[in-house]
Amino acid sequence: MTKSETSDCVLTMQALRNALLVVNGKWKLQIIVALNAGTRHFRGLERSVPGISTKVLAKELKDLEAHHFIARTVHPGPPVLVEYHALPYARTLDPVIEVLKVWGLQHQQRLDAGNAVTV
């Protein structure tokens, strides 16, 4: 491997690490997709992301808010209502989400066809 190839590899790995630190796990992108469809109350968002627990959703929402992908709005009550909505920055993930969606569909077709690589 040349010095240039090594440098490109290191830069690629650093960039991937930076990205994965923000959107890691199975929930964050799903939450962003749900919020890109419209503002949601906590319980509505919880219902729109099947399988997520209340505790995990709360944690992931805090992380996404800290990274400026979403905003939280508290409407004083009674009862107090909390809404979440995607910020414009969340749309920068649209191409990533689309590529992952296409790849995920292709991967599932491969698995369904019995062409999965076994280790």
Jmol script that loads the backbone (N, CA, C; Angstrom):
load data "model"
ATOM      1  N   MET A   1       0.853  -1.166   0.000  1.00  0.00           N
ATOM      2  CA  MET A   1       0.000   0.000   0.000  1.00  0.00           C
ATOM      3  C   MET A   1       0.904   1.236   0.000  1.00  0.00           C
ATOM      4  N   THR A   2       0.606   2.167  -0.874  1.00  0.00           N
ATOM      5  CA  THR A   2       1.401   3.386  -0.953  1.00  0.00           C
ATOM      6  C   THR A   2       1.043   4.317   0.196  1.00  0.00           C
ATOM      7  N   LYS A   3       1.888   5.303   0.395  1.00  0.00           N
ATOM      8  CA  LYS A   3       1.639   6.292   1.457  1.00  0.00           C
ATOM      9  C   LYS A   3       0.324   7.031   1.212  1.00  0.00           C
ATOM     10  N   SER A   4       0.039   7.340  -0.059  1.00  0.00           N
ATOM     11  CA  SER A   4      -1.205   8.023  -0.413  1.00  0.00           C
ATOM     12  C   SER A   4      -2.422   7.143  -0.124  1.00  0.00           C
ATOM     13  N   GLU A   5      -2.317   5.860  -0.458  1.00  0.00           N
ATOM     14  CA  GLU A   5      -3.425   4.932  -0.194  1.00  0.00           C
ATOM     15  C   GLU A   5      -3.651   4.771   1.307  1.00  0.00           C
ATOM     16  N   THR A   6      -2.564   4.709   2.068  1.00  0.00           N
ATOM     17  CA  THR A   6      -2.669   4.600   3.515  1.00  0.00           C
ATOM     18  C   THR A   6      -3.327   5.846   4.092  1.00  0.00           C
ATOM     19  N   SER A   7      -2.933   7.005   3.606  1.00  0.00           N
ATOM     20  CA  SER A   7      -3.515   8.264   4.067  1.00  0.00           C
ATOM     21  C   SER A   7      -5.007   8.327   3.743  1.00  0.00           C
ATOM     22  N   ASP A   8      -5.389   7.919   2.529  1.00  0.00           N
ATOM     23  CA  ASP A   8      -6.803   7.893   2.142  1.00  0.00           C
ATOM     24  C   ASP A   8      -7.596   6.931   3.026  1.00  0.00           C
ATOM     25  N   CYS A   9      -7.003   5.786   3.324  1.00  0.00           N
ATOM     26  CA  CYS A   9      -7.662   4.786   4.167  1.00  0.00           C
ATOM     27  C   CYS A   9      -7.894   5.344   5.572  1.00  0.00           C
ATOM     28  N   VAL A  10      -6.872   5.987   6.127  1.00  0.00           N
ATOM     29  CA  VAL A  10      -6.994   6.573   7.465  1.00  0.00           C
ATOM     30  C   VAL A  10      -8.055   7.668   7.479  1.00  0.00           C
ATOM     31  N   LEU A  11      -8.063   8.522   6.460  1.00  0.00           N
ATOM     32  CA  LEU A  11      -9.071   9.580   6.380  1.00  0.00           C
ATOM     33  C   LEU A  11     -10.473   8.994   6.267  1.00  0.00           C
ATOM     34  N   THR A  12     -10.616   7.943   5.464  1.00  0.00           N
ATOM     35  CA  THR A  12     -11.913   7.286   5.299  1.00  0.00           C
ATOM     36  C   THR A  12     -12.384   6.699   6.623  1.00  0.00           C
ATOM     37  N   MET A  13     -11.481   6.011   7.316  1.00  0.00           N
ATOM     38  CA  MET A  13     -11.868   5.411   8.598  1.00  0.00           C
ATOM     39  C   MET A  13     -12.247   6.478   9.621  1.00  0.00           C
ATOM     40  N   GLN A  14     -11.526   7.590   9.656  1.00  0.00           N
ATOM     41  CA  GLN A  14     -11.846   8.672  10.591  1.00  0.00           C
ATOM     42  C   GLN A  14     -13.210   9.279  10.277  1.00  0.00           C
ATOM     43  N   ALA A  15     -13.472   9.500   8.991  1.00  0.00           N
ATOM     44  CA  ALA A  15     -14.767  10.059   8.589  1.00  0.00           C
ATOM     45  C   ALA A  15     -15.904   9.104   8.946  1.00  0.00           C
ATOM     46  N   LEU A  16     -15.715   7.806   8.697  1.00  0.00           N
ATOM     47  CA  LEU A  16     -16.733   6.817   9.057  1.00  0.00           C
ATOM     48  C   LEU A  16     -16.946   6.775  10.568  1.00  0.00           C
ATOM     49  N   ARG A  17     -15.867   6.838  11.314  1.00  0.00           N
ATOM     50  CA  ARG A  17     -15.970   6.842  12.775  1.00  0.00           C
ATOM     51  C   ARG A  17     -16.781   8.050  13.243  1.00  0.00           C
ATOM     52  N   ASN A  18     -16.494   9.222  12.665  1.00  0.00           N
ATOM     53  CA  ASN A  18     -17.238  10.438  13.029  1.00  0.00           C
ATOM     54  C   ASN A  18     -18.723  10.280  12.737  1.00  0.00           C
ATOM     55  N   ALA A  19     -19.043   9.746  11.564  1.00  0.00           N
ATOM     56  CA  ALA A  19     -20.446   9.561  11.182  1.00  0.00           C
ATOM     57  C   ALA A  19     -21.141   8.546  12.090  1.00  0.00           C
ATOM     58  N   LEU A  20     -20.478   7.434  12.336  1.00  0.00           N
ATOM     59  CA  LEU A  20     -21.097   6.381  13.139  1.00  0.00           C
ATOM     60  C   LEU A  20     -21.257   6.779  14.600  1.00  0.00           C
ATOM     61  N   LEU A  21     -20.425   7.665  15.093  1.00  0.00           N
ATOM     62  CA  LEU A  21     -20.599   8.159  16.460  1.00  0.00           C
ATOM     63  C   LEU A  21     -21.922   8.905  16.605  1.00  0.00           C
ATOM     64  N   VAL A  22     -22.386   9.497  15.516  1.00  0.00           N
ATOM     65  CA  VAL A  22     -23.627  10.280  15.558  1.00  0.00           C
ATOM     66  C   VAL A  22     -24.848   9.406  15.279  1.00  0.00           C
ATOM     67  N   VAL A  23     -24.797   8.536  14.293  1.00  0.00           N
ATOM     68  CA  VAL A  23     -25.984   7.773  13.870  1.00  0.00           C
ATOM     69  C   VAL A  23     -25.849   6.283  14.172  1.00  0.00           C
ATOM     70  N   ASN A  24     -25.053   5.951  15.179  1.00  0.00           N
ATOM     71  CA  ASN A  24     -24.836   4.551  15.515  1.00  0.00           C
ATOM     72  C   ASN A  24     -26.109   3.884  16.027  1.00  0.00           C
ATOM     73  N   GLY A  25     -26.109   2.578  15.978  1.00  0.00           N
ATOM     74  CA  GLY A  25     -27.230   1.811  16.505  1.00  0.00           C
ATOM     75  C   GLY A  25     -28.367   1.670  15.508  1.00  0.00           C
ATOM     76  N   LYS A  26     -29.368   0.943  15.928  1.00  0.00           N
ATOM     77  CA  LYS A  26     -30.468   0.654  15.010  1.00  0.00           C
ATOM     78  C   LYS A  26     -31.619   1.637  15.097  1.00  0.00           C
ATOM     79  N   TRP A  27     -31.563   2.604  16.014  1.00  0.00           N
ATOM     80  CA  TRP A  27     -32.731   3.450  16.236  1.00  0.00           C
ATOM     81  C   TRP A  27     -32.646   4.850  15.662  1.00  0.00           C
ATOM     82  N   LYS A  28     -31.487   5.467  15.658  1.00  0.00           N
ATOM     83  CA  LYS A  28     -31.400   6.890  15.321  1.00  0.00           C
ATOM     84  C   LYS A  28     -31.917   7.203  13.920  1.00  0.00           C
ATOM     85  N   LEU A  29     -31.499   6.444  12.932  1.00  0.00           N
ATOM     86  CA  LEU A  29     -31.977   6.723  11.574  1.00  0.00           C
ATOM     87  C   LEU A  29     -33.474   6.477  11.459  1.00  0.00           C
ATOM     88  N   GLN A  30     -33.979   5.465  12.162  1.00  0.00           N
ATOM     89  CA  GLN A  30     -35.427   5.214  12.135  1.00  0.00           C
ATOM     90  C   GLN A  30     -36.197   6.376  12.762  1.00  0.00           C
ATOM     91  N   ILE A  31     -35.663   6.928  13.834  1.00  0.00           N
ATOM     92  CA  ILE A  31     -36.304   8.078  14.478  1.00  0.00           C
ATOM     93  C   ILE A  31     -36.296   9.273  13.539  1.00  0.00           C
ATOM     94  N   ILE A  32     -35.174   9.504  12.867  1.00  0.00           N
ATOM     95  CA  ILE A  32     -35.089  10.615  11.921  1.00  0.00           C
ATOM     96  C   ILE A  32     -36.077  10.436  10.779  1.00  0.00           C
ATOM     97  N   VAL A  33     -36.197   9.231  10.255  1.00  0.00           N
ATOM     98  CA  VAL A  33     -37.171   8.975   9.187  1.00  0.00           C
ATOM     99  C   VAL A  33     -38.579   9.284   9.682  1.00  0.00           C
ATOM    100  N   ALA A  34     -38.905   8.839  10.879  1.00  0.00           N
ATOM    101  CA  ALA A  34     -40.240   9.091  11.435  1.00  0.00           C
ATOM    102  C   ALA A  34     -40.477  10.591  11.620  1.00  0.00           C
ATOM    103  N   LEU A  35     -39.483  11.304  12.119  1.00  0.00           N
ATOM    104  CA  LEU A  35     -39.653  12.742  12.344  1.00  0.00           C
ATOM    105  C   LEU A  35     -39.651  13.532  11.047  1.00  0.00           C
ATOM    106  N   ASN A  36     -38.942  13.048  10.031  1.00  0.00           N
ATOM    107  CA  ASN A  36     -38.994  13.712   8.726  1.00  0.00           C
ATOM    108  C   ASN A  36     -40.393  13.640   8.123  1.00  0.00           C
ATOM    109  N   ALA A  37     -41.173  12.676   8.585  1.00  0.00           N
ATOM    110  CA  ALA A  37     -42.556  12.555   8.114  1.00  0.00           C
ATOM    111  C   ALA A  37     -43.472  13.552   8.819  1.00  0.00           C
ATOM    112  N   GLY A  38     -42.989  14.182   9.887  1.00  0.00           N
ATOM    113  CA  GLY A  38     -43.792  15.183  10.590  1.00  0.00           C
ATOM    114  C   GLY A  38     -43.502  15.223  12.069  1.00  0.00           C
ATOM    115  N   THR A  39     -43.914  16.308  12.701  1.00  0.00           N
ATOM    116  CA  THR A  39     -43.736  16.498  14.136  1.00  0.00           C
ATOM    117  C   THR A  39     -44.500  15.417  14.890  1.00  0.00           C
ATOM    118  N   ARG A  40     -43.915  14.955  15.968  1.00  0.00           N
ATOM    119  CA  ARG A  40     -44.552  13.895  16.748  1.00  0.00           C
ATOM    120  C   ARG A  40     -44.449  14.162  18.239  1.00  0.00           C
ATOM    121  N   HIS A  41     -45.472  13.730  18.934  1.00  0.00           N
ATOM    122  CA  HIS A  41     -45.416  13.669  20.391  1.00  0.00           C
ATOM    123  C   HIS A  41     -44.639  12.406  20.736  1.00  0.00           C
ATOM    124  N   PHE A  42     -44.134  12.337  21.963  1.00  0.00           N
ATOM    125  CA  PHE A  42     -43.294  11.218  22.373  1.00  0.00           C
ATOM    126  C   PHE A  42     -43.979   9.876  22.132  1.00  0.00           C
ATOM    127  N   ARG A  43     -45.212   9.724  22.596  1.00  0.00           N
ATOM    128  CA  ARG A  43     -45.906   8.426  22.461  1.00  0.00           C
ATOM    129  C   ARG A  43     -46.179   8.079  20.996  1.00  0.00           C
ATOM    130  N   GLY A  44     -46.522   9.078  20.204  1.00  0.00           N
ATOM    131  CA  GLY A  44     -46.729   8.828  18.782  1.00  0.00           C
ATOM    132  C   GLY A  44     -45.453   8.390  18.105  1.00  0.00           C
ATOM    133  N   LEU A  45     -44.365   8.999  18.489  1.00  0.00           N
ATOM    134  CA  LEU A  45     -43.061   8.621  17.944  1.00  0.00           C
ATOM    135  C   LEU A  45     -42.690   7.206  18.390  1.00  0.00           C
ATOM    136  N   GLU A  46     -42.983   6.912  19.631  1.00  0.00           N
ATOM    137  CA  GLU A  46     -42.712   5.571  20.156  1.00  0.00           C
ATOM    138  C   GLU A  46     -43.487   4.509  19.363  1.00  0.00           C
ATOM    139  N   ARG A  47     -44.728   4.816  19.011  1.00  0.00           N
ATOM    140  CA  ARG A  47     -45.534   3.877  18.215  1.00  0.00           C
ATOM    141  C   ARG A  47     -45.029   3.760  16.774  1.00  0.00           C
ATOM    142  N   SER A  48     -44.426   4.833  16.259  1.00  0.00           N
ATOM    143  CA  SER A  48     -43.996   4.808  14.857  1.00  0.00           C
ATOM    144  C   SER A  48     -42.645   4.121  14.665  1.00  0.00           C
ATOM    145  N   VAL A  49     -41.962   3.813  15.763  1.00  0.00           N
ATOM    146  CA  VAL A  49     -40.682   3.095  15.692  1.00  0.00           C
ATOM    147  C   VAL A  49     -40.868   1.775  16.451  1.00  0.00           C
ATOM    148  N   PRO A  50     -41.370   0.758  15.761  1.00  0.00           N
ATOM    149  CA  PRO A  50     -41.696  -0.513  16.423  1.00  0.00           C
ATOM    150  C   PRO A  50     -40.482  -1.140  17.114  1.00  0.00           C
ATOM    151  N   GLY A  51     -40.720  -1.578  18.348  1.00  0.00           N
ATOM    152  CA  GLY A  51     -39.692  -2.304  19.077  1.00  0.00           C
ATOM    153  C   GLY A  51     -38.823  -1.456  19.984  1.00  0.00           C
ATOM    154  N   ILE A  52     -38.902  -0.142  19.881  1.00  0.00           N
ATOM    155  CA  ILE A  52     -38.059   0.712  20.717  1.00  0.00           C
ATOM    156  C   ILE A  52     -38.697   0.868  22.092  1.00  0.00           C
ATOM    157  N   SER A  53     -37.874   0.833  23.131  1.00  0.00           N
ATOM    158  CA  SER A  53     -38.398   1.015  24.484  1.00  0.00           C
ATOM    159  C   SER A  53     -38.464   2.510  24.800  1.00  0.00           C
ATOM    160  N   THR A  54     -39.262   2.842  25.792  1.00  0.00           N
ATOM    161  CA  THR A  54     -39.414   4.233  26.216  1.00  0.00           C
ATOM    162  C   THR A  54     -38.071   4.818  26.638  1.00  0.00           C
ATOM    163  N   LYS A  55     -37.316   4.065  27.402  1.00  0.00           N
ATOM    164  CA  LYS A  55     -36.020   4.523  27.907  1.00  0.00           C
ATOM    165  C   LYS A  55     -35.043   4.773  26.753  1.00  0.00           C
ATOM    166  N   VAL A  56     -34.977   3.858  25.809  1.00  0.00           N
ATOM    167  CA  VAL A  56     -34.056   4.007  24.671  1.00  0.00           C
ATOM    168  C   VAL A  56     -34.484   5.178  23.798  1.00  0.00           C
ATOM    169  N   LEU A  57     -35.779   5.329  23.556  1.00  0.00           N
ATOM    170  CA  LEU A  57     -36.257   6.444  22.746  1.00  0.00           C
ATOM    171  C   LEU A  57     -35.867   7.773  23.392  1.00  0.00           C
ATOM    172  N   ALA A  58     -36.053   7.894  24.683  1.00  0.00           N
ATOM    173  CA  ALA A  58     -35.695   9.135  25.383  1.00  0.00           C
ATOM    174  C   ALA A  58     -34.202   9.427  25.224  1.00  0.00           C
ATOM    175  N   LYS A  59     -33.367   8.414  25.377  1.00  0.00           N
ATOM    176  CA  LYS A  59     -31.920   8.598  25.235  1.00  0.00           C
ATOM    177  C   LYS A  59     -31.549   8.998  23.811  1.00  0.00           C
ATOM    178  N   GLU A  60     -32.111   8.316  22.831  1.00  0.00           N
ATOM    179  CA  GLU A  60     -31.786   8.594  21.430  1.00  0.00           C
ATOM    180  C   GLU A  60     -32.255   9.997  21.036  1.00  0.00           C
ATOM    181  N   LEU A  61     -33.421  10.420  21.527  1.00  0.00           N
ATOM    182  CA  LEU A  61     -33.898  11.770  21.236  1.00  0.00           C
ATOM    183  C   LEU A  61     -32.957  12.822  21.806  1.00  0.00           C
ATOM    184  N   LYS A  62     -32.444  12.598  23.008  1.00  0.00           N
ATOM    185  CA  LYS A  62     -31.478  13.532  23.601  1.00  0.00           C
ATOM    186  C   LYS A  62     -30.214  13.604  22.751  1.00  0.00           C
ATOM    187  N   ASP A  63     -29.730  12.446  22.295  1.00  0.00           N
ATOM    188  CA  ASP A  63     -28.526  12.416  21.448  1.00  0.00           C
ATOM    189  C   ASP A  63     -28.758  13.154  20.134  1.00  0.00           C
ATOM    190  N   LEU A  64     -29.895  12.899  19.504  1.00  0.00           N
ATOM    191  CA  LEU A  64     -30.202  13.555  18.222  1.00  0.00           C
ATOM    192  C   LEU A  64     -30.368  15.059  18.404  1.00  0.00           C
ATOM    193  N   GLU A  65     -30.938  15.460  19.527  1.00  0.00           N
ATOM    194  CA  GLU A  65     -31.077  16.893  19.813  1.00  0.00           C
ATOM    195  C   GLU A  65     -29.693  17.525  20.025  1.00  0.00           C
ATOM    196  N   ALA A  66     -28.809  16.833  20.730  1.00  0.00           N
ATOM    197  CA  ALA A  66     -27.462  17.348  20.989  1.00  0.00           C
ATOM    198  C   ALA A  66     -26.663  17.531  19.694  1.00  0.00           C
ATOM    199  N   HIS A  67     -26.971  16.703  18.694  1.00  0.00           N
ATOM    200  CA  HIS A  67     -26.267  16.786  17.407  1.00  0.00           C
ATOM    201  C   HIS A  67     -27.018  17.653  16.394  1.00  0.00           C
ATOM    202  N   HIS A  68     -28.049  18.347  16.849  1.00  0.00           N
ATOM    203  CA  HIS A  68     -28.791  19.326  16.037  1.00  0.00           C
ATOM    204  C   HIS A  68     -29.560  18.708  14.867  1.00  0.00           C
ATOM    205  N   PHE A  69     -29.999  17.450  15.034  1.00  0.00           N
ATOM    206  CA  PHE A  69     -30.843  16.821  14.025  1.00  0.00           C
ATOM    207  C   PHE A  69     -32.319  17.066  14.307  1.00  0.00           C
ATOM    208  N   ILE A  70     -32.652  17.214  15.576  1.00  0.00           N
ATOM    209  CA  ILE A  70     -34.050  17.404  15.972  1.00  0.00           C
ATOM    210  C   ILE A  70     -34.155  18.519  17.001  1.00  0.00           C
ATOM    211  N   ALA A  71     -35.383  18.991  17.192  1.00  0.00           N
ATOM    212  CA  ALA A  71     -35.662  19.975  18.235  1.00  0.00           C
ATOM    213  C   ALA A  71     -36.830  19.471  19.076  1.00  0.00           C
ATOM    214  N   ARG A  72     -36.810  19.871  20.320  1.00  0.00           N
ATOM    215  CA  ARG A  72     -37.842  19.503  21.285  1.00  0.00           C
ATOM    216  C   ARG A  72     -38.546  20.783  21.691  1.00  0.00           C
ATOM    217  N   THR A  73     -39.880  20.755  21.641  1.00  0.00           N
ATOM    218  CA  THR A  73     -40.671  21.908  22.038  1.00  0.00           C
ATOM    219  C   THR A  73     -41.617  21.483  23.152  1.00  0.00           C
ATOM    220  N   VAL A  74     -41.591  22.242  24.248  1.00  0.00           N
ATOM    221  CA  VAL A  74     -42.478  21.965  25.383  1.00  0.00           C
ATOM    222  C   VAL A  74     -43.583  23.002  25.371  1.00  0.00           C
ATOM    223  N   HIS A  75     -44.827  22.524  25.317  1.00  0.00           N
ATOM    224  CA  HIS A  75     -46.004  23.385  25.382  1.00  0.00           C
ATOM    225  C   HIS A  75     -46.558  23.285  26.797  1.00  0.00           C
ATOM    226  N   PRO A  76     -46.596  24.422  27.527  1.00  0.00           N
ATOM    227  CA  PRO A  76     -47.074  24.367  28.909  1.00  0.00           C
ATOM    228  C   PRO A  76     -48.529  23.908  28.964  1.00  0.00           C
ATOM    229  N   GLY A  77     -48.842  23.225  29.995  1.00  0.00           N
ATOM    230  CA  GLY A  77     -50.173  22.652  30.122  1.00  0.00           C
ATOM    231  C   GLY A  77     -51.072  23.496  30.980  1.00  0.00           C
ATOM    232  N   PRO A  78     -51.973  22.884  31.655  1.00  0.00           N
ATOM    233  CA  PRO A  78     -52.033  21.431  31.696  1.00  0.00           C
ATOM    234  C   PRO A  78     -52.805  20.846  30.525  1.00  0.00           C
ATOM    235  N   PRO A  79     -52.515  19.683  30.104  1.00  0.00           N
ATOM    236  CA  PRO A  79     -51.305  18.939  30.424  1.00  0.00           C
ATOM    237  C   PRO A  79     -50.128  19.479  29.604  1.00  0.00           C
ATOM    238  N   VAL A  80     -48.934  19.261  30.103  1.00  0.00           N
ATOM    239  CA  VAL A  80     -47.725  19.652  29.376  1.00  0.00           C
ATOM    240  C   VAL A  80     -47.575  18.723  28.178  1.00  0.00           C
ATOM    241  N   LEU A  81     -47.357  19.306  27.004  1.00  0.00           N
ATOM    242  CA  LEU A  81     -47.147  18.518  25.789  1.00  0.00           C
ATOM    243  C   LEU A  81     -45.733  18.751  25.287  1.00  0.00           C
ATOM    244  N   VAL A  82     -45.070  17.672  24.895  1.00  0.00           N
ATOM    245  CA  VAL A  82     -43.722  17.755  24.345  1.00  0.00           C
ATOM    246  C   VAL A  82     -43.774  17.227  22.921  1.00  0.00           C
ATOM    247  N   GLU A  83     -43.277  18.046  21.999  1.00  0.00           N
ATOM    248  CA  GLU A  83     -43.232  17.657  20.588  1.00  0.00           C
ATOM    249  C   GLU A  83     -41.782  17.642  20.118  1.00  0.00           C
ATOM    250  N   TYR A  84     -41.537  16.780  19.149  1.00  0.00           N
ATOM    251  CA  TYR A  84     -40.229  16.691  18.516  1.00  0.00           C
ATOM    252  C   TYR A  84     -40.417  16.900  17.025  1.00  0.00           C
ATOM    253  N   HIS A  85     -39.461  17.583  16.410  1.00  0.00           N
ATOM    254  CA  HIS A  85     -39.497  17.707  14.952  1.00  0.00           C
ATOM    255  C   HIS A  85     -38.071  17.725  14.413  1.00  0.00           C
ATOM    256  N   ALA A  86     -37.948  17.266  13.177  1.00  0.00           N
ATOM    257  CA  ALA A  86     -36.646  17.231  12.517  1.00  0.00           C
ATOM    258  C   ALA A  86     -36.248  18.642  12.116  1.00  0.00           C
ATOM    259  N   LEU A  87     -34.992  18.966  12.311  1.00  0.00           N
ATOM    260  CA  LEU A  87     -34.433  20.235  11.854  1.00  0.00           C
ATOM    261  C   LEU A  87     -33.911  20.063  10.426  1.00  0.00           C
ATOM    262  N   PRO A  88     -33.713  21.141   9.706  1.00  0.00           N
ATOM    263  CA  PRO A  88     -33.208  21.018   8.325  1.00  0.00           C
ATOM    264  C   PRO A  88     -31.933  20.190   8.214  1.00  0.00           C
ATOM    265  N   TYR A  89     -31.077  20.232   9.233  1.00  0.00           N
ATOM    266  CA  TYR A  89     -29.832  19.458   9.200  1.00  0.00           C
ATOM    267  C   TYR A  89     -30.098  17.959   9.068  1.00  0.00           C
ATOM    268  N   ALA A  90     -31.236  17.489   9.590  1.00  0.00           N
ATOM    269  CA  ALA A  90     -31.571  16.064   9.479  1.00  0.00           C
ATOM    270  C   ALA A  90     -31.705  15.640   8.025  1.00  0.00           C
ATOM    271  N   ARG A  91     -32.102  16.553   7.164  1.00  0.00           N
ATOM    272  CA  ARG A  91     -32.256  16.241   5.732  1.00  0.00           C
ATOM    273  C   ARG A  91     -30.920  15.945   5.050  1.00  0.00           C
ATOM    274  N   THR A  92     -29.806  16.334   5.685  1.00  0.00           N
ATOM    275  CA  THR A  92     -28.502  16.003   5.100  1.00  0.00           C
ATOM    276  C   THR A  92     -28.257  14.499   5.127  1.00  0.00           C
ATOM    277  N   LEU A  93     -29.035  13.786   5.931  1.00  0.00           N
ATOM    278  CA  LEU A  93     -28.921  12.328   5.990  1.00  0.00           C
ATOM    279  C   LEU A  93     -29.797  11.620   4.959  1.00  0.00           C
ATOM    280  N   ASP A  94     -30.642  12.354   4.242  1.00  0.00           N
ATOM    281  CA  ASP A  94     -31.529  11.727   3.253  1.00  0.00           C
ATOM    282  C   ASP A  94     -30.789  10.845   2.256  1.00  0.00           C
ATOM    283  N   PRO A  95     -29.677  11.303   1.646  1.00  0.00           N
ATOM    284  CA  PRO A  95     -28.974  10.425   0.692  1.00  0.00           C
ATOM    285  C   PRO A  95     -28.420   9.165   1.366  1.00  0.00           C
ATOM    286  N   VAL A  96     -27.953   9.292   2.590  1.00  0.00           N
ATOM    287  CA  VAL A  96     -27.427   8.143   3.326  1.00  0.00           C
ATOM    288  C   VAL A  96     -28.554   7.149   3.592  1.00  0.00           C
ATOM    289  N   ILE A  97     -29.686   7.655   4.023  1.00  0.00           N
ATOM    290  CA  ILE A  97     -30.836   6.805   4.321  1.00  0.00           C
ATOM    291  C   ILE A  97     -31.310   6.100   3.052  1.00  0.00           C
ATOM    292  N   GLU A  98     -31.357   6.809   1.939  1.00  0.00           N
ATOM    293  CA  GLU A  98     -31.802   6.207   0.676  1.00  0.00           C
ATOM    294  C   GLU A  98     -30.858   5.088   0.228  1.00  0.00           C
ATOM    295  N   VAL A  99     -29.565   5.328   0.301  1.00  0.00           N
ATOM    296  CA  VAL A  99     -28.594   4.300  -0.101  1.00  0.00           C
ATOM    297  C   VAL A  99     -28.696   3.090   0.820  1.00  0.00           C
ATOM    298  N   LEU A 100     -28.829   3.321   2.117  1.00  0.00           N
ATOM    299  CA  LEU A 100     -28.981   2.203   3.056  1.00  0.00           C
ATOM    300  C   LEU A 100     -30.279   1.441   2.814  1.00  0.00           C
ATOM    301  N   LYS A 101     -31.345   2.155   2.469  1.00  0.00           N
ATOM    302  CA  LYS A 101     -32.625   1.504   2.171  1.00  0.00           C
ATOM    303  C   LYS A 101     -32.491   0.581   0.966  1.00  0.00           C
ATOM    304  N   VAL A 102     -31.901   1.094  -0.103  1.00  0.00           N
ATOM    305  CA  VAL A 102     -31.717   0.287  -1.321  1.00  0.00           C
ATOM    306  C   VAL A 102     -30.842  -0.922  -1.018  1.00  0.00           C
ATOM    307  N   TRP A 103     -29.728  -0.692  -0.314  1.00  0.00           N
ATOM    308  CA  TRP A 103     -28.837  -1.795   0.017  1.00  0.00           C
ATOM    309  C   TRP A 103     -29.549  -2.820   0.900  1.00  0.00           C
ATOM    310  N   GLY A 104     -30.323  -2.345   1.883  1.00  0.00           N
ATOM    311  CA  GLY A 104     -31.049  -3.245   2.776  1.00  0.00           C
ATOM    312  C   GLY A 104     -32.054  -4.118   2.030  1.00  0.00           C
ATOM    313  N   LEU A 105     -32.751  -3.522   1.058  1.00  0.00           N
ATOM    314  CA  LEU A 105     -33.687  -4.302   0.249  1.00  0.00           C
ATOM    315  C   LEU A 105     -32.956  -5.348  -0.580  1.00  0.00           C
ATOM    316  N   GLN A 106     -31.840  -4.958  -1.178  1.00  0.00           N
ATOM    317  CA  GLN A 106     -31.050  -5.902  -1.979  1.00  0.00           C
ATOM    318  C   GLN A 106     -30.488  -7.019  -1.097  1.00  0.00           C
ATOM    319  N   HIS A 107     -30.034  -6.663   0.067  1.00  0.00           N
ATOM    320  CA  HIS A 107     -29.476  -7.656   0.987  1.00  0.00           C
ATOM    321  C   HIS A 107     -30.555  -8.655   1.412  1.00  0.00           C
ATOM    322  N   GLN A 108     -31.757  -8.144   1.715  1.00  0.00           N
ATOM    323  CA  GLN A 108     -32.840  -9.039   2.106  1.00  0.00           C
ATOM    324  C   GLN A 108     -33.212  -9.976   0.970  1.00  0.00           C
ATOM    325  N   GLN A 109     -33.231  -9.466  -0.270  1.00  0.00           N
ATOM    326  CA  GLN A 109     -33.503 -10.319  -1.427  1.00  0.00           C
ATOM    327  C   GLN A 109     -32.440 -11.407  -1.555  1.00  0.00           C
ATOM    328  N   ARG A 110     -31.211 -11.049  -1.315  1.00  0.00           N
ATOM    329  CA  ARG A 110     -30.109 -12.019  -1.386  1.00  0.00           C
ATOM    330  C   ARG A 110     -30.301 -13.104  -0.334  1.00  0.00           C
ATOM    331  N   LEU A 111     -30.671 -12.690   0.888  1.00  0.00           N
ATOM    332  CA  LEU A 111     -30.899 -13.660   1.941  1.00  0.00           C
ATOM    333  C   LEU A 111     -32.087 -14.561   1.596  1.00  0.00           C
ATOM    334  N   ASP A 112     -33.150 -13.941   1.095  1.00  0.00           N
ATOM    335  CA  ASP A 112     -34.350 -14.702   0.738  1.00  0.00           C
ATOM    336  C   ASP A 112     -34.072 -15.701  -0.376  1.00  0.00           C
ATOM    337  N   ALA A 113     -33.149 -15.358  -1.262  1.00  0.00           N
ATOM    338  CA  ALA A 113     -32.812 -16.252  -2.385  1.00  0.00           C
ATOM    339  C   ALA A 113     -31.847 -17.353  -1.963  1.00  0.00           C
ATOM    340  N   GLY A 114     -31.381 -17.313  -0.724  1.00  0.00           N
ATOM    341  CA  GLY A 114     -30.457 -18.355  -0.255  1.00  0.00           C
ATOM    342  C   GLY A 114     -29.030 -18.136  -0.712  1.00  0.00           C
ATOM    343  N   ASN A 115     -28.708 -16.902  -1.105  1.00  0.00           N
ATOM    344  CA  ASN A 115     -27.360 -16.607  -1.593  1.00  0.00           C
ATOM    345  C   ASN A 115     -26.474 -16.009  -0.515  1.00  0.00           C
ATOM    346  N   ALA A 116     -26.897 -16.090   0.716  1.00  0.00           N
ATOM    347  CA  ALA A 116     -26.110 -15.477   1.778  1.00  0.00           C
ATOM    348  C   ALA A 116     -24.785 -16.199   1.927  1.00  0.00           C
ATOM    349  N   VAL A 117     -23.772 -15.435   2.197  1.00  0.00           N
ATOM    350  CA  VAL A 117     -22.450 -15.994   2.403  1.00  0.00           C
ATOM    351  C   VAL A 117     -22.402 -16.571   3.800  1.00  0.00           C
ATOM    352  N   THR A 118     -21.952 -17.801   3.920  1.00  0.00           N
ATOM    353  CA  THR A 118     -21.824 -18.407   5.236  1.00  0.00           C
ATOM    354  C   THR A 118     -20.377 -18.350   5.674  1.00  0.00           C
ATOM    355  N   VAL A 119     -20.221 -18.209   6.970  1.00  0.00           N
ATOM    356  CA  VAL A 119     -18.862 -18.100   7.526  1.00  0.00           C
ATOM    357  C   VAL A 119     -18.510 -19.377   8.231  1.00  0.00           C
TER     358      VAL A 119
END
end "model"
wireframe off; spacefill off
backbone 0.3
color backbone group
